Amino acid sequence: MSNFSYEKLWKLLKKKKMKKEDLRLKIQISSATSARLGKNQTVSMEVLGKICEALNCDIGDIVEYKKSENKVR
């Protein structure tokens, strides 16, 4: 399971009145890559860079790293 969350990206898209498909077409990524984003799976820095360029934002505006909670027994 990935520790990355793209919840910030989805909120930003909503704010800009864009759909996930609009973004996918604008930055020319595959449906598979778009699906990885939707599942909070890792994507390349190149893809994240394209998103930042398209939305005029910083990487911290679209992705968040969430630390794992390691429970010690």
C-alpha positions, -999 to +999 in steps of 0.1 A: +000+000+000+013+034-009+018+062+016+010+088-010-024+106-012-036+127-041-066+140-022-052+175-025-052+171-063-088+161-065-098+191-043-078+214-066-094+199-097-129+205-081-119+241-073-109+246-109-141+229-121-121+202-139-127+165-141-101+138-138-105+131-175-100+168-184-066+167-166-057+133-182-063+147-217-046+180-209-013+164-197-016+135-221-012+106-197-026+071-202-058+058-186-036+034-166-016+063-151-048+082-143-061+051-126-029+048-105-035+084-093-071+075-084-058+045-063-032+067-045-004+046-062+029+061-071+034+078-104+066+092-120+080+126-111+075+135-148+037+130-144+036+150-112+056+177-130+031+178-159+002+181-134+020+210-116+026+227-150-010+223-161-025+235-129+001+262-122+008+248-087+035+232-066+039+195-059+029+200-023-004+213-036-013+180-052+004+151-033+008+144+004+030+118+021+014+100+050+036+082+074+028+046+082+017+039+117+039+011+128+025-005+159+050-021+182+038-051+201 
